[in-house]
Amino acid sequence: MKIKVGVLFGGKSVEHEISIISAIQAIGYLDTEKYDVIPIYVTKNNEFYIGEGIAKIEEYANGIKQLLNKSQRVILVSDENKTKIIKYPFKRFSNPYVDYIDIAFPIVHGTNVEDGTLQGYLKMLNIPYVGCDVVSSAVGMDKYVMKTVLKDNGIPVLDCKCFTSKQYDEDSESVISGIEQAIEYPMIVKPVNLGSSIGISKAKDRDSLVSSLETAFCYADKVLVEKAVQNLKEINCSVCGDYEKAEASECEEPISNGDILDFSEKYLSGGGTKGAKGAKMPQKLGGAKGGAKSGSAGMASLSRKIPADITDEQKKTIQSLAVKAFQVLGCNGVSRIDFMMDAKSGEIWLNEINTIPGSLSFYLWEPKGVPYKKLLDKMISLSLKRERESENITYTFDSNVLQGANLSGGTKGAKGGTKL
């Protein structure tokens, strides 16, 4: 019997559209001999939909409202040790049951989905899910918390300052002065919990710092500021595995035409992925049965050098740091770790981790002889392994505490009188 895999994508995130591309791309490569794939689209209002057109990219281009009108809204319900797909809203005298899923495969990007929110929801449903757990997803999304954890474990990161929108609104002069005292110009300003280079800009003086902060605060309540690396060379490396065993992919070097690799260059440039011989790597978009091909799909469309133009020693250092960071953060499945390097001094810093990277970084595994279908299969296997291990943990504790509960006078503990 095939394993029923529910692929969830979209959600209440500024990276909503990128998630659609990444997910539909992956759906086209899942092994249909092993898996029965059920695409589940999550709207920007966090409503779930299924239907024939949900896994077809052209349906979204024609208009999401039109797609939803011919799709079925559903909810997931944990019932009789299964996660069932139920029609919603309920209709009298009709069977709401649609199907069930054995495992969830979230392919989502950004806040409210990649940050542990969706993972927590799936955990509450008692369903195995692919990728990072709640904690590693949340820590990986918050750039400031991530830096703190990595720095405490000896992984090089740039020093930074972090401020909330409330602090800035109440005393912007104090915030700006504090930044200038701690960090030299030029500096990078970014939302603390976004990806896809959204809201990120470079400040070269006080005027541009003010502008950068106001832009970043449009996308997040917290903003992080760090020094801009001179002679910047960006290097990305993917990692696949779990806390026991993890392996690093080939390294890539994104090509940027400006100070910062922005959203347009990542997703709208239509550039190819150059391998050792400069050939573009084909992508596949479409439904569970294959679908249309496209030369521009998600992060795979970004102009890049694979392998990166770095020495063997630098490559080994980056791969080692990537694996260490992946395991320190407790990641699972496939993540992409982005590094910054000073091209003159050779100094390396870890910039951020993408716990669910665009296109799942499949293009970094193909040079190592791992096709996309095999990578997806590995990710599902890792999640099932985690689920088996969790079954050995006790989640209940027998106690007669409710028998001694007194809502008016509190619950009597060892010293008595502790109020509820």
C-alpha positions in Angstrom: 0.0 0.0 0.0 1.3 3.5 -0.9 2.1 6.0 1.8 -0.4 8.9 1.6 1.7 12.2 1.6 -0.1 15.5 2.1 2.0 18.3 0.6 1.1 21.6 2.3 2.1 24.9 0.7 1.3 28.6 0.7 0.1 30.1 4.0 0.0 33.5 5.5 3.5 34.7 4.5 5.1 37.3 2.2 6.8 34.2 0.6 3.5 32.7 -0.2 4.0 32.6 -4.0 7.5 31.2 -3.7 6.1 28.3 -1.6 3.7 27.5 -4.4 6.5 27.2 -6.8 8.7 25.1 -4.5 5.9 22.7 -3.6 4.5 22.2 -7.1 8.0 21.6 -8.3 8.6 18.9 -5.6 5.2 17.3 -6.3 6.3 16.6 -9.8 9.3 14.6 -8.6 7.8 12.6 -5.7 7.9 8.8 -6.4 4.3 8.0 -7.3 5.1 4.3 -7.1 5.7 4.7 -3.4 3.6 7.7 -2.5 0.0 8.7 -3.1 0.4 12.5 -3.2 -2.4 14.8 -2.0 -1.5 18.5 -2.6 -3.0 20.8 0.0 -3.0 24.5 -0.7 -3.0 26.9 2.3 -4.5 30.3 1.5 -3.2 33.6 2.9 -6.0 33.3 5.4 -4.7 29.8 6.4 -7.6 28.0 4.8 -6.9 24.5 3.3 -8.0 23.5 -0.2 -7.7 20.4 -2.3 -8.7 19.8 -5.9 -7.6 18.8 -9.3 -6.0 22.2 -10.1 -4.2 22.7 -6.8 -1.0 21.2 -8.1 -1.0 23.0 -11.5 1.1 26.2 -11.6 -0.9 27.6 -14.5 -4.1 27.6 -12.4 -2.5 30.1 -10.0 -1.4 32.3 -12.9 -5.0 32.4 -14.0 -6.1 33.7 -10.6 -6.2 32.1 -7.1 -9.9 33.1 -6.5 -10.9 31.3 -9.7 -9.0 28.2 -8.6 -10.6 28.2 -5.2 -14.1 28.4 -6.7 -13.6 25.0 -8.3 -11.7 23.5 -5.4 -12.8 22.0 -2.1 -12.1 23.7 1.2 -11.1 21.1 3.9 -9.9 20.7 7.4 -7.6 18.1 8.9 -8.9 16.1 11.8 -7.2 13.6 14.1 -9.5 10.7 14.4 -9.0 7.0 15.2 -5.2 7.2 14.9 -5.5 8.8 11.4 -5.4 12.3 10.1 -8.5 12.7 8.0 -9.3 15.2 5.4 -12.8 16.5 6.0 -14.9 18.8 3.8 -15.7 22.2 5.3 -18.1 23.7 5.9 -20.1 20.6 6.9 -23.3 19.8 5.0 -26.2 18.0 6.6 -27.0 14.5 5.4 -23.7 14.2 3.5 -20.5 12.4 4.3 -17.8 15.0 4.9 -14.9 12.5 4.7 -12.6 12.9 1.7 -9.4 11.0 2.4 -6.6 10.7 4.9 -2.8 11.3 5.0 -0.1 9.2 6.6 2.5 12.0 6.6 2.6 15.7 6.0 5.2 17.3 3.8 5.2 21.1 4.5 6.9 23.0 1.7 6.4 26.5 3.0 8.5 29.6 3.4 8.5 32.5 5.9 6.6 33.6 8.9 3.4 31.9 10.2 4.4 28.7 8.4 8.1 27.9 8.3 8.7 29.3 11.8 7.3 26.4 13.8 3.6 27.5 13.6 2.6 24.9 11.0 4.9 22.3 12.5 3.2 22.8 15.9 -0.2 22.4 14.3 0.8 19.1 12.6 2.3 17.9 15.9 -1.0 18.5 17.6 -2.7 16.4 14.9 -0.3 13.5 15.9 0.8 13.2 12.3 4.5 12.7 11.2 5.8 15.6 9.2 8.8 16.2 7.0 11.6 18.6 8.0 12.6 20.5 11.1 10.6 20.2 14.3 8.9 23.1 16.2 11.9 24.3 18.1 14.5 24.1 15.3 12.0 25.8 12.9 11.4 28.7 15.3 15.1 29.2 16.2 16.1 28.9 12.5 13.6 31.6 11.5 14.6 34.2 14.2 17.9 35.4 12.9 18.9 37.0 16.3 18.1 33.9 18.3 19.8 31.7 15.7 23.0 33.9 15.9 23.0 33.6 19.7 22.8 29.8 19.7 25.4 29.4 17.0 27.8 31.9 18.6 27.5 29.9 21.9 28.5 26.8 20.0 31.6 28.4 18.5 30.2 29.0 15.0 31.3 32.3 13.5 28.6 34.9 13.0 28.6 38.6 12.6 27.9 40.7 15.7 24.6 42.5 15.5 22.1 44.8 17.2 18.4 43.9 17.4 15.5 46.3 18.0 11.7 46.2 18.2 9.3 48.5 16.3 8.1 49.7 19.7 11.6 50.7 20.7 12.0 52.5 17.4 8.7 54.3 17.6 9.3 55.5 21.2 12.8 56.7 20.7 14.2 56.4 17.1 17.1 58.7 17.9 18.3 56.5 20.7 18.0 53.4 18.5 19.9 55.0 15.6 22.6 56.3 17.9 23.0 52.9 19.6 23.4 51.3 16.2 26.0 53.8 15.0 28.0 53.4 18.2 28.1 49.6 17.8 28.4 49.1 14.1 30.4 51.0 11.4 28.9 52.0 8.1 28.1 50.4 5.7 25.7 48.1 7.5 22.9 45.6 6.5 19.4 46.0 7.9 17.0 43.1 7.7 13.7 41.9 9.2 14.6 39.4 11.9 12.3 36.6 10.7 12.0 36.8 6.9 13.7 35.0 4.0 13.9 35.5 0.2 15.8 38.7 0.8 12.5 40.6 1.5 12.9 43.9 3.4 16.7 43.7 3.4 18.8 46.8 2.4 22.2 48.3 2.8 22.7 51.5 4.8 25.8 53.7 3.9 24.9 56.7 6.1 22.4 57.9 8.6 19.8 58.9 6.0 19.9 55.5 4.4 19.9 53.8 7.8 16.6 55.5 8.7 15.1 54.5 5.3 16.3 50.9 5.7 14.9 50.6 9.2 11.5 51.9 8.1 11.5 49.5 5.2 12.4 46.5 7.4 9.8 47.4 10.1 7.1 47.2 7.4 7.7 43.4 7.3 8.5 42.5 10.9 8.2 43.8 14.5 11.9 43.1 15.1 14.8 44.2 13.0 18.5 43.2 13.0 21.4 45.3 12.0 24.9 44.1 11.3 28.1 45.3 9.6 28.2 44.8 5.8 31.0 42.5 4.8 33.5 44.1 2.5 34.7 42.2 -0.6 31.6 40.0 -0.1 31.4 36.6 -1.6 28.3 34.6 -0.7 28.4 30.8 -0.5 25.5 28.5 0.2 25.6 24.9 1.2 22.7 22.5 1.9 22.7 19.8 4.5 20.5 16.6 4.6 20.2 14.4 7.7 19.3 14.6 11.3 20.9 14.8 14.8 22.7 11.4 14.3 24.0 11.7 10.8 24.1 14.7 8.4 25.9 15.3 5.0 26.7 18.5 3.2 25.9 19.1 -0.4 28.0 20.8 -3.1 28.6 24.6 -2.5 27.1 27.3 -4.7 28.0 30.9 -5.3 25.0 33.1 -6.1 25.7 35.9 -8.6 24.4 39.3 -7.7 24.5 42.5 -9.8 24.2 44.8 -6.8 25.2 45.2 -3.1 22.6 42.6 -2.0 21.2 39.5 -3.7 17.6 40.7 -3.7 14.2 39.0 -4.3 14.1 39.9 -8.0 17.5 38.3 -8.7 16.5 35.2 -6.7 13.1 34.5 -8.3 12.4 36.9 -11.2 15.7 37.0 -13.2 15.0 33.9 -15.2 18.7 33.1 -15.1 20.1 29.6 -15.2 22.1 27.5 -12.9 25.6 27.1 -14.3 27.4 23.8 -13.6 31.0 23.1 -14.4 30.2 23.3 -18.1 27.8 26.2 -17.9 24.7 24.2 -18.7 21.3 25.1 -17.4 19.7 22.6 -15.2 16.1 21.6 -16.2 13.3 22.0 -13.8 9.8 20.4 -13.7 6.6 22.1 -12.7 3.2 20.6 -12.7 0.8 18.3 -10.9 1.5 14.9 -9.3 1.6 13.3 -12.7 4.4 15.5 -14.0 3.1 18.7 -15.5 4.8 21.4 -17.6 8.5 22.0 -17.7 10.0 25.4 -17.0 13.5 26.8 -17.1 12.7 29.2 -14.3 11.5 27.7 -11.0 12.0 29.1 -7.6 15.6 29.3 -6.3 16.6 27.1 -9.2 16.3 30.1 -11.5 18.9 32.1 -9.7 22.2 32.8 -11.5 24.9 30.9 -9.7 28.2 29.1 -9.9 28.1 25.4 -9.0 30.6 24.5 -7.7 31.5 27.8 -6.0 34.7 29.5 -6.9 36.5 28.8 -3.6 39.5 26.7 -2.6 39.1 23.1 -1.4 40.1 24.1 2.1 37.4 26.8 2.1 34.8 24.4 0.8 35.6 21.9 3.5 35.4 24.6 6.2 32.0 25.7 5.0 30.6 22.2 4.6 31.9 21.3 8.1 30.3 24.5 9.6 27.1 23.8 7.8 26.7 20.3 9.2 27.6 21.5 12.7 25.1 24.3 12.6 22.4 22.0 11.2 22.9 19.6 14.1 23.4 22.3 16.8 20.0 23.7 15.8 18.4 20.2 15.8 17.4 20.3 12.2 15.9 17.4 10.2 15.5 16.7 6.5 17.0 19.3 4.2 18.1 22.8 5.0 20.3 25.4 3.3 22.9 27.3 5.2 24.1 30.6 3.7 27.6 31.9 4.4 29.4 35.2 3.8 33.1 35.4 3.1 35.5 38.3 2.7 37.1 37.4 -0.6 40.4 39.1 0.3 40.9 37.9 3.9 39.1 34.6 3.5 37.2 35.1 6.7 33.9 33.2 6.8 30.7 33.8 8.8 27.5 31.9 8.8 24.7 34.3 7.7 21.5 32.3 8.1 19.8 29.0 7.8 16.8 28.2 5.7 15.0 25.3 7.3 12.8 24.9 4.2 14.9 26.3 1.4 13.5 27.4 -2.0 13.3 24.4 -4.4 14.5 22.4 -1.4 18.0 23.0 -2.7 17.7 20.0 -5.0 20.2 21.6 -7.4 23.0 21.4 -4.8 22.5 17.6 -4.5 22.4 16.7 -8.1 26.2 17.4 -8.6 26.7 14.8 -5.8 24.7 12.2 -7.6 21.5 12.6 -5.6 18.5 13.1 -8.0 15.6 15.1 -6.7 13.3 12.0 -6.4 15.9 10.4 -4.1 16.3 13.5 -2.0 12.6 13.8 -1.4 12.5 10.1 -0.5 15.3 10.6 2.0 13.5 13.5 3.6 10.3 11.4 4.1 12.4 8.5 5.5 14.0 10.8 8.1 10.6 12.1 9.3 9.4 8.5 9.7 12.5 7.7 11.7 11.9 10.6 14.0 8.3 9.4 14.5 9.4 5.9 15.4 11.8 7.4 17.9 9.2 9.6 19.5 7.0 6.5 20.1 9.5 5.4 22.7 9.0 8.6 24.8 6.4 8.7 27.5 3.9 11.6 27.1 1.6 10.7 30.0 2.0 10.6 33.8 -0.5 8.9 35.9 -1.5 11.0 38.9 -4.4 11.5 41.3 -3.9 15.3 41.4 -7.4 15.9 40.2 -8.9 14.0 43.1 -7.4 16.5 45.5 -8.2 19.6 43.4 -10.2 22.3 45.2 -10.9 25.2 42.9 -11.9 27.5 45.7 -9.0 26.8 48.0 -6.3 25.6 45.6 -4.5 22.3 45.1 -2.7 20.8 48.1 0.9 20.1 47.2 3.8 19.0 49.4 3.5 22.3 51.4 -0.3 22.8 50.7 -2.3 25.8 49.7 -1.0 26.3 46.1 -3.8 28.0 44.2 -4.8 27.1 40.7 
